[in-house]
Amino acid sequence: MSETVFYHRTTIAGAREIAKSGFADEKWGFDIRDDRSGEPLKMVGVWLTNRPLGEHEGPDGDAVLEVRISLSEESLQAFEVEELFWDARIWVIPAELINPHITVRILEVDPRTSWFHEAIDPDEPDEEL
């Protein structure tokens, strides 16, 4: 069976919940038009990307998850949202479809917002070592 790697940005609490219980569907709206209806594109599912998105590129959150799905990329093709980013691919996939096939690990946590890292003041200059 093929395995596909995706990324998902969320809150730290959200990352813990996803790692414990799996994803839950969310509603998404996009600034692109549906090819068939001409209406703004709206989807329900889990937002996944082919690379970790920066803080201001997608959904808010201080944690990035690596999501391995034991399904081929081809089988998920119908859920891809095209033309949203020029340098990243986006999918919105129903949680019930992927949850039985996922392995999730917390890839990155913003140390400025996490209790297990030293607090960092972004306005304070770096100290010399």
Secondary structure, 3 states (H helix, E strand, C coil): CCCEEEEEEECHHHHHHHHHHCCCCEEEEEEEECCCCCCEEEEEEEEEECCCCCCCCCCCCCEEEEEEECCCCHHHHHHEECCCCCCCCEEEECHHHHHHHEEEEEEEECCCCCCCCCCCCCCCCCCCC
